[in-house]
Amino acid sequence: MPDPQDKSLISLRTAVVLLLAAITGIGAGLLTLGSGHDLASGVLTGGAAAGAALALFNQVISSE
């Protein structure tokens, strides 16, 4: 149960899940750019990877 005196906007779990998804997306985008593809392909790949990672980490990291 969350502490009623806690004034944070998001929980620690939410911050970790979003951070891991962002790192995954950035990594995938940079790897795509490094392999010689154009910027649009890198952004699309990074966004898709971040979305998939968000769903994965949301299921894997316990909410307790």
DSSP file (Angstrom, degrees, kcal/mol; ACC not computed):
  #  RESIDUE AA STRUCTURE BP1 BP2  ACC     N-H-->O    O-->H-N    N-H-->O    O-->H-N    TCO  KAPPA ALPHA  PHI   PSI    X-CA   Y-CA   Z-CA
    1    1 A M              0   0    0      0, 0.0    63,-0.0     0, 0.0     0, 0.0   0.000 360.0 360.0 360.0 130.6    0.0    0.0    0.0
    2    2 A P        -     0   0    0      0, 0.0     9,-0.0     0, 0.0     3,-0.0  -0.296 360.0-105.8 -65.2 147.5    1.5    3.4   -0.9
    3    3 A D    >   -     0   0    0      1,-0.1     3,-1.5     2,-0.0     0, 0.0  -0.606  21.6-143.7 -72.8 125.6    2.4    5.8    1.8
    4    4 A P  T 3  S+     0   0    0      0, 0.0    -1,-0.1     0, 0.0     0, 0.0   0.721  99.6  55.4 -65.9 -19.0   -0.2    8.6    2.0
    5    5 A Q  T 3  S+     0   0    0      2,-0.0     2,-0.4    -3,-0.0    -2,-0.0   0.505  80.3 109.5 -90.8  -3.8    2.5   11.1    2.9
    6    6 A D    <   -     0   0    0     -3,-1.5     0, 0.0     1,-0.1     0, 0.0  -0.614  46.9-172.7 -74.6 122.9    4.6   10.3   -0.2
    7    7 A K        +     0   0    0     -2,-0.4    -1,-0.1     3,-0.0     2,-0.1   0.222  37.5 129.0-102.4  12.7    4.4   13.3   -2.6
    8    8 A S        -     0   0    0      1,-0.1     3,-0.1     2,-0.0    -2,-0.0  -0.374  56.9-138.8 -71.7 150.5    6.2   11.6   -5.6
    9    9 A L  S    S+     0   0    0      1,-0.1     2,-0.3    -2,-0.1    -1,-0.1   0.861  84.6  20.1 -76.6 -37.5    4.5   11.8   -9.0
   10   10 A I  S    S-     0   0    0      1,-0.0    -1,-0.1     3,-0.0     2,-0.1  -0.923  85.1-107.4-131.4 158.0    5.3    8.2  -10.0
   11   11 A S     >  -     0   0    0     -2,-0.3     4,-2.1     1,-0.1     5,-0.1  -0.314  31.3-110.6 -78.7 166.1    6.3    5.1   -8.1
   12   12 A L  H  > S+     0   0    0      1,-0.2     4,-2.3     2,-0.2     5,-0.2   0.885 119.0  54.6 -62.9 -39.0    9.8    3.7   -8.0
   13   13 A R  H  > S+     0   0    0      1,-0.2     4,-2.5     2,-0.2    -1,-0.2   0.917 107.9  48.9 -61.5 -44.5    8.6    0.7  -10.1
   14   14 A T  H  > S+     0   0    0      1,-0.2     4,-2.5     2,-0.2     5,-0.2   0.910 110.9  50.4 -62.4 -42.6    7.2    2.9  -12.8
   15   15 A A  H  X S+     0   0    0     -4,-2.1     4,-2.3     2,-0.2    -1,-0.2   0.899 111.9  47.3 -63.1 -41.2   10.4    4.9  -13.0
   16   16 A V  H  X S+     0   0    0     -4,-2.3     4,-2.6     2,-0.2     5,-0.2   0.923 112.2  49.2 -67.7 -43.8   12.5    1.7  -13.3
   17   17 A V  H  X S+     0   0    0     -4,-2.5     4,-2.1     1,-0.2    -2,-0.2   0.931 114.6  44.8 -61.8 -45.9   10.2    0.2  -16.0
   18   18 A L  H  X S+     0   0    0     -4,-2.5     4,-2.4     2,-0.2    -1,-0.2   0.885 113.0  51.2 -66.4 -38.8   10.2    3.5  -18.0
   19   19 A L  H  X S+     0   0    0     -4,-2.3     4,-2.5    -5,-0.2    -2,-0.2   0.927 111.1  47.2 -64.7 -44.9   14.0    3.9  -17.6
   20   20 A L  H  X S+     0   0    0     -4,-2.6     4,-2.2     1,-0.2    -1,-0.2   0.887 112.4  50.2 -64.5 -38.2   14.7    0.3  -18.8
   21   21 A A  H  X S+     0   0    0     -4,-2.1     4,-2.5    -5,-0.2    -1,-0.2   0.909 111.3  48.7 -65.6 -41.1   12.4    0.8  -21.8
   22   22 A A  H  X S+     0   0    0     -4,-2.4     4,-2.6     2,-0.2     5,-0.2   0.910 111.2  49.3 -65.4 -41.9   14.1    4.0  -22.7
   23   23 A I  H  X S+     0   0    0     -4,-2.5     4,-2.4     2,-0.2    -1,-0.2   0.910 111.9  49.4 -63.2 -41.6   17.6    2.5  -22.5
   24   24 A T  H  X S+     0   0    0     -4,-2.2     4,-2.5     2,-0.2    -2,-0.2   0.926 112.4  47.4 -62.8 -45.7   16.4   -0.4  -24.6
   25   25 A G  H  X S+     0   0    0     -4,-2.5     4,-2.3     2,-0.2    -2,-0.2   0.905 113.0  47.7 -63.8 -42.6   14.9    1.9  -27.3
   26   26 A I  H  X S+     0   0    0     -4,-2.6     4,-2.6     2,-0.2     5,-0.2   0.916 112.4  50.2 -64.7 -42.7   18.0    4.1  -27.4
   27   27 A G  H  X S+     0   0    0     -4,-2.4     4,-2.4    -5,-0.2    -2,-0.2   0.923 111.7  46.9 -61.8 -44.7   20.3    1.1  -27.6
   28   28 A A  H  X S+     0   0    0     -4,-2.5     4,-2.0     2,-0.2    -1,-0.2   0.898 113.0  49.8 -65.4 -39.8   18.3   -0.5  -30.5
   29   29 A G  H  X S+     0   0    0     -4,-2.3     4,-2.4     2,-0.2    -2,-0.2   0.909 111.7  47.6 -65.1 -41.8   18.2    2.8  -32.3
   30   30 A L  H  X S+     0   0    0     -4,-2.6     4,-2.7     2,-0.2    -2,-0.2   0.888 110.8  51.4 -67.4 -38.4   21.9    3.4  -32.0
   31   31 A L  H  X S+     0   0    0     -4,-2.4     4,-1.1    -5,-0.2    -1,-0.2   0.888 110.1  50.2 -64.3 -37.2   22.6   -0.2  -33.1
   32   32 A T  H  <>S+     0   0    0     -4,-2.0     5,-1.5     2,-0.2     3,-0.3   0.925 112.7  45.7 -66.0 -44.1   20.4    0.4  -36.2
   33   33 A L  H ><5S+     0   0    0     -4,-2.4     3,-1.6     1,-0.2    -2,-0.2   0.897 110.3  54.9 -64.1 -39.4   22.2    3.7  -37.0
   34   34 A G  H 3<5S+     0   0    0     -4,-2.7    -1,-0.2     1,-0.3    -2,-0.2   0.743  99.3  61.6 -67.1 -22.5   25.6    2.0  -36.5
   35   35 A S  T 3<5S-     0   0    0     -4,-1.1    -1,-0.3    -3,-0.3    -2,-0.2   0.461 125.6 -97.1 -84.7   0.7   24.7   -0.7  -39.0
   36   36 A G  T < 5S+     0   0    0     -3,-1.6    -3,-0.2     1,-0.3    -2,-0.1   0.493  78.1 134.5 103.9   3.4   24.4    1.9  -41.7
   37   37 A H      < -     0   0    0     -5,-1.5    -1,-0.3     1,-0.1    -2,-0.0  -0.386  58.2 -96.7 -81.6 165.2   20.6    2.5  -41.9
   38   38 A D     >  -     0   0    0     -2,-0.1     4,-1.7     1,-0.1     3,-0.2  -0.201  35.9 -99.9 -78.4 173.1   19.2    6.0  -42.1
   39   39 A L  H  > S+     0   0    0      1,-0.2     4,-2.5     2,-0.2     5,-0.2   0.866 119.1  56.5 -63.2 -39.6   17.9    8.1  -39.2
   40   40 A A  H  > S+     0   0    0      1,-0.2     4,-2.4     2,-0.2    -1,-0.2   0.903 107.5  48.9 -61.7 -40.9   14.2    7.3  -39.8
   41   41 A S  H  > S+     0   0    0      1,-0.2     4,-2.5     2,-0.2    -1,-0.2   0.889 110.8  51.2 -64.9 -38.6   14.9    3.6  -39.6
   42   42 A G  H  X S+     0   0    0     -4,-1.7     4,-2.4     2,-0.2    -2,-0.2   0.903 111.3  46.7 -64.6 -41.9   16.8    4.1  -36.3
   43   43 A V  H  X S+     0   0    0     -4,-2.5     4,-2.5     2,-0.2    -2,-0.2   0.920 114.2  47.1 -67.7 -43.7   14.0    6.1  -34.8
   44   44 A L  H  X S+     0   0    0     -4,-2.4     4,-2.2    -5,-0.2    -2,-0.2   0.906 113.9  47.6 -64.6 -41.4   11.3    3.6  -35.8
   45   45 A T  H  X S+     0   0    0     -4,-2.5     4,-2.5    -5,-0.2    -2,-0.2   0.917 112.8  48.9 -65.2 -43.0   13.4    0.7  -34.6
   46   46 A G  H  X S+     0   0    0     -4,-2.4     4,-2.4    -5,-0.2    -2,-0.2   0.894 111.6  49.2 -64.0 -40.3   14.1    2.4  -31.3
   47   47 A G  H  X S+     0   0    0     -4,-2.5     4,-2.1     2,-0.2    -1,-0.2   0.903 112.3  47.4 -66.5 -40.6   10.4    3.3  -30.8
   48   48 A A  H  X S+     0   0    0     -4,-2.2     4,-2.2     2,-0.2    -2,-0.2   0.905 113.2  48.4 -66.4 -40.9    9.3   -0.3  -31.5
   49   49 A A  H  X S+     0   0    0     -4,-2.5     4,-2.6     2,-0.2    -2,-0.2   0.890 110.7  51.1 -66.8 -38.6   11.9   -1.7  -29.2
   50   50 A A  H  X S+     0   0    0     -4,-2.4     4,-2.2     2,-0.2    -2,-0.2   0.903 110.4  49.3 -65.8 -40.2   11.0    0.7  -26.4
   51   51 A G  H  X S+     0   0    0     -4,-2.1     4,-1.7     2,-0.2    -2,-0.2   0.914 113.6  45.3 -64.4 -42.8    7.3   -0.2  -26.7
   52   52 A A  H  X S+     0   0    0     -4,-2.2     4,-2.2     1,-0.2    -2,-0.2   0.898 113.3  50.3 -67.2 -39.9    8.1   -3.9  -26.6
   53   53 A A  H  X S+     0   0    0     -4,-2.6     4,-3.2     2,-0.2     5,-0.3   0.865 106.3  56.2 -66.9 -35.2   10.5   -3.5  -23.7
   54   54 A L  H  X S+     0   0    0     -4,-2.2     4,-1.8     1,-0.2    -1,-0.2   0.932 110.0  44.6 -61.3 -45.6    7.9   -1.5  -21.8
   55   55 A A  H  X S+     0   0    0     -4,-1.7     4,-1.3     2,-0.2    -2,-0.2   0.903 115.9  48.1 -64.8 -40.7    5.4   -4.4  -22.1
   56   56 A L  H >X S+     0   0    0     -4,-2.2     4,-2.3     1,-0.2     3,-0.5   0.960 113.8  43.9 -65.0 -52.2    8.0   -6.9  -21.1
   57   57 A F  H 3X S+     0   0    0     -4,-3.2     4,-2.3     1,-0.2    -1,-0.2   0.807 108.3  59.4 -67.7 -28.2    9.4   -5.1  -18.1
   58   58 A N  H 3< S+     0   0    0     -4,-1.8    -1,-0.2    -5,-0.3    -2,-0.2   0.858 113.0  39.1 -65.2 -34.6    5.9   -4.2  -16.9
   59   59 A Q  H << S+     0   0    0     -4,-1.3    -2,-0.2    -3,-0.5    -1,-0.2   0.842 118.6  47.1 -81.5 -34.9    5.2   -8.0  -16.7
   60   60 A V  H  < S+     0   0    0     -4,-2.3     2,-0.5    -5,-0.1    -2,-0.2   0.896  96.2  74.0 -78.6 -41.4    8.6   -9.1  -15.4
   61   61 A I  S  < S-     0   0    0     -4,-2.3   -44,-0.0    -5,-0.2     2,-0.0  -0.623  87.8-121.4 -81.9 125.1    9.1   -6.5  -12.6
   62   62 A S        -     0   0    0     -2,-0.5    -1,-0.1     1,-0.1    -2,-0.1  -0.300   7.3-146.4 -66.8 144.4    6.9   -7.4   -9.6
   63   63 A S              0   0    0      1,-0.2    -1,-0.1    -4,-0.1   -50,-0.1   0.402 360.0 360.0 -91.2   3.2    4.4   -4.8   -8.4
   64   64 A E              0   0    0    -63,-0.0    -1,-0.2     0, 0.0    -2,-0.1   0.448 360.0 360.0 -88.9 360.0    4.7   -5.8   -4.8
